[in-house]
Amino acid sequence: MKKILNDVNAVVDEMLDGMVAAHPKELKRVEGTTVVVRADAPVKGKVGIVSGGGSGHEPAHGGFVGKGMLDGAVAGEVFTSPTPDQVFEAIKAVDGGEGVLLVIKNYTGDVMNFEMAGELAEAEGIKVKQVVVNDDVAVEDSSFTSGRRGIAGTVFVHKIAGAMAESGASLDEVEAVANKVIKNVKSMGMSLSPCTVPAAGKPGFTLAENEMEIGTGIHGEPGVERTEVLPASDIVKTLFAKVDDDLQLTSGEEVAVMINGLGSTPQMELYIMNHTLSKLLKEKDLNVTETIVGEWMTSLEMAGASISVLRMDEQLKELLAAPANTVAFKR
């Protein structure tokens, strides 16, 4: 294993400290926790939004903490859900008196621990709502979850719900728009290589030099098919066909698109993927209101990518375009 580390048992602590040291005007760490929050948290009179999960998906989730997106993010160990007490600390740190929305990716540990934290917070008088993102159309169940997994489409939920909260909306209104995004965003990914969890010291799975996996999860969970490496156009057609089948997009609709790198995929290749995707969307007579290309929800050093397509309406267009100022995402 070749990684730039000091101690495999200190990677999360050192990462969080390094992040806050680099961005002291934007972020602060809640002492004694794995929680980072807005430098001005809690924002009085505003609904707070908390997300998080296992580390290794950077810039998710701490990179999206800031004005217009998340108020706080809680980091678990690499690919491991944060504990309920850590999530509880995040909720308390961002509560500005109007309640807190928890944005949870659909993994069994995350759902259970965030729900427990919400119950603890409600027992202390904090209003808490939660939404569960399940945008991955590749598989219905995996070793990590019951039902569909939550992957890069979660970033759209962060951005749009965050903009809604920033506008002064109520907790119920922020929850409603988050659920609208969840209903209308679908994603699917693929990988060319595995990744190595530092504590494990070896790759989580193996792929031959000429192999790729279609439908891989963001922790390296198995996909739906292992094939020879395909041209970018065939990869994108395969991913989009499954996404489109689920969304049932029709001529004239508006969509936003995200091409997400998984950690070791050059921007060149992500834009090549978008070259094909943009043509497919045009062929279906779909109006692309925004395309976001980059690394948003990674899987350590995995080579691969995912595509996310969000069906838009006027409300979602306005909120997606609204100002945001975070480490990883700015408007």
C-alpha positions in Angstrom: 0.0 0.0 0.0 1.4 3.4 -1.0 -0.4 6.3 0.7 0.7 9.6 2.2 -0.1 8.9 5.8 1.3 9.1 9.3 -0.8 6.7 11.2 -3.6 4.6 9.7 -5.6 5.1 13.0 -5.3 8.9 12.8 -6.3 9.6 9.1 -9.7 11.1 9.9 -8.5 13.3 12.8 -5.5 14.6 10.7 -7.6 15.1 7.6 -10.2 17.2 9.6 -7.5 19.3 11.3 -5.8 19.9 8.0 -9.1 20.9 6.3 -9.9 23.4 9.1 -6.4 24.8 9.1 -6.6 25.4 5.3 -10.1 27.1 5.5 -10.4 28.8 8.9 -12.7 31.5 7.6 -15.2 28.9 6.3 -15.0 26.0 8.8 -14.5 25.1 12.4 -14.3 21.8 14.1 -16.4 20.9 17.1 -13.9 20.1 19.8 -13.6 16.5 20.7 -15.6 15.3 17.7 -15.3 14.4 14.1 -17.7 17.2 13.2 -17.0 20.3 11.0 -19.5 23.1 10.8 -19.8 26.5 9.3 -17.5 29.1 10.9 -20.7 31.1 11.8 -22.7 28.1 13.1 -25.2 28.0 14.5 -27.0 30.5 12.3 -29.9 31.8 14.3 -33.4 31.7 12.7 -32.3 29.3 9.9 -32.9 25.6 9.5 -29.7 23.7 9.9 -28.6 20.9 7.5 -26.4 18.0 8.6 -25.0 15.3 6.4 -22.1 12.9 6.6 -21.0 9.3 6.5 -17.8 7.4 6.3 -14.6 9.2 5.3 -12.9 8.5 2.0 -15.5 10.2 -0.2 -13.9 13.7 -0.1 -14.8 16.4 -0.8 -18.0 14.9 0.6 -19.1 15.8 3.1 -17.0 18.5 4.8 -16.2 20.1 1.5 -19.9 21.1 1.2 -20.2 22.8 4.5 -20.8 26.5 4.1 -23.3 29.2 3.2 -25.9 27.8 0.8 -25.3 24.1 1.4 -24.6 22.2 4.6 -24.3 23.7 8.1 -22.4 20.7 9.4 -20.8 17.4 8.4 -19.9 14.4 10.5 -17.1 12.1 9.5 -16.9 8.4 10.3 -13.8 6.3 10.0 -13.0 5.4 6.4 -16.1 3.8 4.7 -17.7 3.5 8.2 -20.8 5.3 9.5 -20.2 7.9 12.1 -21.6 7.0 15.6 -24.9 8.4 16.9 -23.2 10.5 19.5 -21.0 12.2 16.8 -24.1 12.9 14.7 -25.9 14.2 17.8 -23.0 16.7 18.4 -23.4 17.9 14.8 -27.1 18.5 15.3 -26.5 20.5 18.5 -23.8 22.5 16.9 -25.9 23.7 14.0 -29.3 24.1 15.6 -30.3 27.8 15.2 -33.7 27.3 16.7 -35.6 26.4 13.6 -34.8 22.7 13.5 -32.3 20.5 11.7 -32.6 18.4 8.5 -30.5 15.2 8.3 -29.5 14.2 4.8 -28.6 10.5 4.9 -27.3 8.3 2.1 -29.1 4.9 2.1 -26.6 2.7 3.9 -27.8 0.6 6.8 -25.3 2.0 9.3 -25.8 5.6 8.3 -29.6 5.3 8.4 -29.6 3.6 11.8 -27.1 5.9 13.4 -28.5 9.2 12.1 -32.0 8.1 13.2 -30.7 7.4 16.7 -29.0 10.8 16.8 -32.2 12.5 15.7 -34.1 10.8 18.5 -31.5 12.0 21.0 -31.8 15.5 19.7 -35.6 15.5 19.8 -35.4 14.3 23.4 -33.6 17.6 24.1 -36.2 19.7 22.3 -34.5 20.1 18.9 -36.9 19.6 15.9 -35.3 17.1 13.6 -36.4 15.8 10.1 -34.5 13.4 7.9 -34.4 12.4 4.2 -32.7 9.3 2.8 -31.0 9.5 -0.6 -31.3 6.4 -2.8 -30.3 7.6 -6.3 -28.2 4.6 -7.4 -30.2 2.7 -10.0 -27.6 -0.1 -10.4 -28.8 -2.5 -7.8 -31.7 -2.8 -5.3 -29.8 -4.3 -2.5 -26.1 -4.7 -1.6 -23.9 -5.8 1.2 -24.1 -2.3 2.7 -27.8 -1.5 2.3 -31.4 -2.5 2.0 -32.8 -0.9 -1.2 -30.9 1.4 -3.5 -27.7 3.0 -2.4 -27.1 6.7 -2.0 -24.3 8.1 -4.2 -23.3 11.3 -6.0 -26.9 12.5 -6.5 -26.7 13.4 -2.8 -24.7 16.5 -3.8 -27.8 17.9 -5.6 -29.8 17.3 -2.4 -27.1 19.2 -0.4 -27.1 22.2 -2.8 -30.9 22.5 -3.3 -32.0 21.9 0.3 -29.2 24.2 1.4 -30.4 27.0 -0.8 -33.9 26.5 0.5 -32.8 26.7 4.1 -30.7 29.8 3.3 -33.8 31.5 2.0 -35.4 31.3 5.4 -37.8 28.4 4.6 -39.3 26.3 7.3 -38.0 22.8 8.3 -41.0 21.3 6.6 -40.4 23.2 3.4 -36.7 22.3 3.4 -37.6 18.6 3.9 -40.1 18.8 1.1 -37.7 20.2 -1.5 -35.0 17.6 -0.5 -37.5 14.8 -1.1 -38.4 16.4 -4.4 -34.8 16.2 -5.5 -34.5 12.6 -4.2 -37.5 11.6 -6.2 -36.1 13.1 -9.4 -32.4 12.3 -9.3 -30.9 9.0 -10.5 -27.3 8.0 -10.8 -25.1 5.0 -11.9 -21.4 4.5 -11.8 -18.6 2.3 -13.0 -15.0 1.5 -12.0 -11.7 0.7 -13.7 -9.8 -0.1 -10.6 -10.4 -0.8 -6.9 -9.4 1.3 -3.9 -7.5 0.5 -0.7 -8.9 1.4 2.8 -5.8 2.4 4.8 -6.6 0.2 7.8 -7.0 -2.8 5.4 -3.8 -2.3 3.5 -5.0 -4.0 0.4 -7.6 -3.4 -2.4 -11.2 -4.2 -1.6 -11.6 -6.2 -4.8 -9.6 -7.0 -7.9 -10.0 -6.2 -11.6 -7.8 -7.5 -14.4 -5.9 -5.0 -16.5 -8.6 -5.4 -19.3 -11.6 -5.5 -17.0 -14.1 -2.9 -15.7 -17.1 -3.1 -13.4 -20.5 -1.6 -14.3 -22.6 -0.4 -11.4 -20.0 -0.3 -8.6 -20.9 1.4 -5.3 -18.9 4.1 -3.7 -17.3 1.7 -1.2 -16.4 -0.8 -4.0 -19.6 -2.9 -3.6 -20.2 -5.2 -6.6 -22.0 -3.8 -9.6 -24.2 -5.5 -12.1 -21.7 -6.7 -14.7 -18.0 -7.2 -15.2 -16.8 -6.7 -18.7 -13.8 -5.9 -20.8 -12.9 -2.2 -20.8 -15.4 -0.5 -23.1 -15.0 2.8 -25.1 -16.3 5.8 -23.2 -19.3 6.1 -25.5 -20.4 2.6 -24.7 -19.9 3.1 -21.0 -22.0 6.2 -20.9 -24.7 4.7 -23.1 -25.0 1.8 -20.6 -25.1 4.0 -17.6 -27.6 6.5 -19.1 -29.9 3.7 -20.4 -30.5 2.5 -16.8 -30.9 6.1 -15.5 -33.3 7.0 -18.3 -35.3 3.9 -17.8 -35.9 4.8 -14.2 -36.6 8.5 -14.7 -38.7 8.0 -17.8 -37.6 11.3 -19.3 -39.7 12.8 -22.1 -39.1 15.2 -24.9 -38.9 18.8 -23.9 -38.1 18.2 -20.2 -35.2 20.1 -18.5 -32.4 18.3 -16.6 -29.3 19.0 -14.7 -26.3 16.6 -15.1 -23.4 15.7 -12.9 -20.4 13.8 -14.0 -18.6 12.6 -10.9 -15.1 11.2 -10.7 -14.4 8.6 -8.1 -10.9 9.7 -7.1 -8.4 8.8 -9.8 -10.1 9.7 -13.1 -8.6 12.7 -15.0 -10.9 15.6 -15.9 -10.1 14.7 -19.5 -11.9 11.4 -19.2 -14.9 13.0 -17.3 -15.3 15.5 -20.1 -15.1 12.8 -22.7 -17.9 11.0 -20.9 -19.9 14.2 -21.0 -19.3 14.5 -24.7 -21.4 11.3 -25.2 -23.9 12.1 -22.5 -24.7 15.5 -23.9 -25.3 14.0 -27.3 -27.6 11.4 -25.8 -29.6 14.0 -24.0 -29.9 16.1 -27.2 -31.1 13.1 -29.1 -33.9 12.8 -26.6 -34.7 16.5 -27.0 -33.9 17.2 -23.4 -32.8 20.7 -22.3 -29.7 20.6 -20.1 -29.9 23.6 -17.7 -26.6 22.8 -16.0 -23.7 20.4 -16.2 -21.4 19.9 -13.3 -18.2 18.0 -13.9 -15.6 17.1 -11.3 -14.9 15.0 -8.2 -17.8 15.4 -5.8 -18.2 12.1 -4.1 -15.1 9.9 -4.5 -14.1 6.5 -3.3 -10.5 7.1 -2.1 -8.3 6.4 -5.2 -10.7 4.4 -7.2 -10.6 5.0 -10.9 -14.1 5.4 -12.4 -17.0 7.7 -12.6 -20.7 8.1 -12.2 -23.4 10.1 -14.0 -26.4 11.7 -12.2 -29.4 13.2 -14.0 -31.9 15.4 -12.2 -35.3 16.3 -13.6 -35.7 20.0 -13.2 -38.6 22.4 -12.6 -38.5 26.2 -12.0 -38.1 25.8 -8.3 -35.2 23.4 -8.6 -33.5 25.6 -11.3 -33.6 28.6 -9.0 -32.3 26.8 -6.0 -29.5 25.1 -7.9 -28.4 28.4 -9.2 -28.6 30.2 -5.9 -25.3 31.4 -4.2 -23.2 29.0 -2.2 -19.8 29.4 -0.6 -18.2 26.1 0.5 -14.7 24.7 0.2 -15.6 22.4 -2.7 -18.6 24.0 -4.3 -19.2 27.7 -5.0 -21.8 29.8 -6.8 
